Amino acid sequence: MGTRKPIFAGNWKMHKTAAEGASLARQLVAGLKSISAECEVLVAPPFTAIPAVVDAAVGSGVLVGGQNLHWEDKGAFTGEICGPMLKDAGCTHVIIGHSERRQYFGETEQTVNLKISAAIRSGLVPVFCLGETLEERERGKTFDVVKTQLNDVIRGVRPTDPDRFVIAYEPVWAIGTGRTATPAQAQEVHAFLRGELRMLLGTDFAERVRILYGGSVKPDNSSSLMECADIDGGLVGGASLKADDFLGIIIQGTR
């Protein structure tokens, strides 16, 4: 991970009521007091639980993010939420382009591009997700897929501050399946992405931006993944729903 401060982000997806989320946040806050490693910890609860989680985490350093946002700041978009609303609720980050959003809700590189621009405009740090399906990997298309996803978004957004932009490589075939990319597989893609970023945005941006790995991260594989030179933390799904598991990932990943 070099000199980049690692980030461990818990994507709670459609889990936890406000009370349950606050309880989990308090457990994390208590557990993190015994961890001295320099890292950032982020949780992304459902929208309804955000205020309660923000209150539970206040003063602790635990960051709170949204799981999605609309690209407009207001308007007649029933069921949507915008950047200013997330910011007002206490969010610092927002996950954009998660594979489940692409698979179930029609996210495209165009909408991801618009949403990242909206996040930056609202003062939120985008956590931009990209990755290939099992079929694409088996056909040897991994690099082509992630290159297209990265290029289509970066060329439209042109982020300038690497400290306020996060990328998450999530091989779709490893999300919620129990399968995990080997450290070598993950590092290969992370290094490729960093190389692409050098060409797109320059060496300084590429070397400073954090690239997370997401795909069945657990306490028992966190250490080997985070030892890789270009992996700067994890985007954690199911294992972030239990304080002991998420804390275990953080502890093992920062040793």
JOPEBEL-V565939 format. One record per pair of residues at least 24 apart in sequence whose C-alpha atoms are under 7 Angstrom apart, sorted by sequence separation. I is the first residue (numbers start at 0). J is the second residue. D is the distance in Angstrom with one decimal. If there is no record, write none. Layout:
i j d
I J D
I J D
//
This chain:
i j d
65 90 6.6
64 90 4.8
67 93 6.2
218 244 6.3
63 90 5.0
64 91 5.7
65 92 6.4
66 93 5.7
67 94 5.6
221 248 5.5
225 252 5.4
20 48 6.2
24 52 6.0
28 56 6.6
63 91 6.1
64 92 4.3
65 93 4.5
66 94 4.8
67 95 5.7
62 91 6.6
63 92 6.7
64 93 4.9
65 94 6.2
66 95 7.0
218 247 5.0
222 251 4.9
17 47 6.4
21 51 5.5
25 55 5.8
93 123 6.6
95 125 6.5
218 248 4.2
221 251 5.9
222 252 4.5
14 45 6.9
17 48 4.0
21 52 4.7
24 55 6.0
25 56 6.6
28 59 6.3
92 123 5.0
93 124 6.3
94 125 6.0
95 126 5.8
96 127 6.1
97 128 5.2
217 248 5.9
221 252 5.1
6 38 5.8
7 39 6.3
8 40 5.9
9 41 6.1
10 42 6.1
11 43 5.9
12 44 6.7
13 45 6.0
16 48 5.9
20 52 5.9
24 56 6.2
91 123 5.2
92 124 4.4
93 125 5.1
94 126 4.6
95 127 5.1
96 128 5.2
4 37 6.7
5 38 5.0
6 39 4.6
7 40 5.0
8 41 4.5
9 42 4.6
10 43 5.0
11 44 5.2
12 45 6.4
91 124 6.3
92 125 5.8
93 126 6.0
94 127 6.3
95 128 6.2
96 129 7.0
218 251 6.4
4 38 5.5
5 39 6.3
6 40 5.8
7 41 6.2
8 42 5.5
9 43 6.0
10 44 6.8
11 45 7.0
17 51 5.7
21 55 5.5
92 126 7.0
82 117 6.6
179 214 5.9
53 89 6.2
82 118 5.8
179 215 5.6
178 215 6.4
50 88 5.8
83 121 5.8
126 164 6.6
127 165 6.1
128 166 6.0
129 167 6.4
130 168 5.5
132 170 6.4
133 171 6.8
177 215 5.6
49 88 6.8
50 89 7.0
82 121 5.4
124 163 5.1
125 164 5.6
126 165 4.7
127 166 4.7
128 167 4.7
129 168 5.3
130 169 4.9
131 170 5.2
132 171 4.8
133 172 4.9
190 229 5.8
108 148 6.5
112 152 5.0
116 156 6.1
124 164 5.6
125 165 6.1
126 166 5.5
127 167 5.9
128 168 6.0
129 169 6.0
130 170 4.7
131 171 5.6
132 172 5.4
174 214 4.5
175 215 6.0
189 229 5.7
126 167 6.5
128 169 6.7
130 171 6.1
173 214 4.7
174 215 5.6
182 223 6.4
186 227 6.0
189 230 6.5
168 210 7.0
173 215 6.0
182 224 5.0
70 113 5.4
108 151 6.4
112 155 6.4
161 204 5.4
165 208 6.4
166 209 6.4
167 210 5.5
168 211 6.1
169 212 6.0
186 229 6.2
70 114 4.5
108 152 6.3
112 156 6.5
164 208 6.7
165 209 5.4
166 210 4.7
167 211 4.4
168 212 5.1
169 213 4.5
170 214 6.3
186 230 6.6
69 114 6.2
165 210 6.1
166 211 6.1
167 212 5.7
168 213 6.0
169 214 5.5
182 227 6.9
68 114 6.6
71 117 6.9
161 207 5.8
162 208 6.2
167 213 6.4
70 117 5.2
161 208 4.6
167 234 6.7
98 171 6.6
3 207 6.4
3 209 6.7
27 242 5.7
26 242 6.1
30 246 6.9
34 250 7.0
36 253 6.2
23 242 6.4
10 234 6.9
0 225 7.0
6 231 6.5
7 232 5.2
8 233 6.1
9 234 6.1
10 235 5.9
11 236 6.2
0 226 6.9
5 231 4.7
6 232 4.7
7 233 4.9
8 234 4.8
9 235 4.8
10 236 5.0
0 227 6.6
1 228 6.6
5 232 4.8
6 233 6.5
7 234 6.2
8 235 5.9
9 236 6.0
0 228 4.9
3 231 6.9
11 239 6.7
0 229 5.7
10 239 6.9
11 240 6.3
0 230 5.8
9 239 5.0
0 231 5.2
7 249 6.7
//
